[in-house]
Amino acid sequence: MTIELDTTLSQAEVLYLSFSQIVADIDRRKAEQENPLSSNSLRNRSSTASAKLAATNLSALQLSDDLRELLSNANV
C-alpha cells in the first residue's frame, strides 16, 4: 500500500483551512451575540425561535485549548 504524498498534503491543507474558517466563524458569531448592536442588521432577520436555537447551539460549543493551539502553532 502506498500513500500519494501530494494528494495527502492537499487534502490536509483543505481540511486545515476548513477547520480554521469554522473556528473563525464560531468566534465571530459568539462576538456578535455578546454585542448585538455591532452586528449586521441583515443577519438578524431570522425568526425568534431560530435565533434562540442558534444562540443555544453556539453557547454549547466549546473549543478546547488544544484545538486552538493547533491553529496558533500553524501560523508561526
C-alpha positions in Angstrom: 0.0 0.0 0.0 1.4 3.4 -1.0 0.3 6.9 0.0 0.3 9.6 -2.6 2.1 12.5 -0.8 0.8 15.3 -3.0 -2.8 14.2 -2.7 -2.5 13.7 1.1 -0.9 17.1 1.6 -3.6 18.8 -0.5 -6.3 17.1 1.5 -4.7 18.0 4.8 -4.4 21.7 3.7 -8.1 21.8 2.7 -9.2 20.2 6.0 -7.0 22.7 8.0 -8.3 25.7 6.1 -11.9 24.5 6.6 -11.3 24.0 10.3 -9.7 27.4 10.6 -12.7 29.0 8.8 -15.2 27.2 11.1 -13.3 28.4 14.2 -13.3 32.0 12.9 -17.0 31.8 12.1 -17.8 30.5 15.6 -15.7 33.2 17.2 -17.4 35.9 15.0 -20.9 34.7 15.8 -20.2 34.5 19.5 -18.9 38.0 19.4 -22.0 39.2 17.6 -24.2 37.5 20.2 -22.3 39.3 23.0 -22.6 42.6 21.3 -25.8 42.6 19.1 -25.6 46.3 18.4 -22.4 45.9 16.4 -23.7 43.0 14.3 -25.1 43.5 10.8 -28.9 44.0 10.9 -29.4 41.9 7.8 -28.2 38.9 9.7 -30.8 39.4 12.4 -33.9 38.8 10.3 -34.5 35.3 11.4 -37.5 34.3 13.5 -37.3 34.4 17.3 -37.4 30.7 17.6 -34.5 30.1 15.2 -32.5 32.9 16.8 -32.9 31.3 20.2 -31.9 27.9 18.7 -28.8 29.4 17.1 -27.9 31.1 20.4 -28.3 27.8 22.3 -26.1 25.9 19.9 -23.3 28.5 19.9 -23.3 28.7 23.6 -22.9 25.0 23.8 -19.9 25.0 21.5 -16.6 24.9 23.5 -13.4 24.6 21.6 -10.6 23.1 23.6 -7.3 25.0 24.2 -5.5 22.1 22.4 -7.5 22.7 19.2 -6.9 26.5 19.3 -3.2 25.7 19.9 -3.2 23.8 16.6 -4.2 27.0 14.8 -1.8 29.2 16.6 1.2 26.8 16.0 0.5 26.5 12.3 0.5 30.3 11.9 4.0 30.7 13.4 
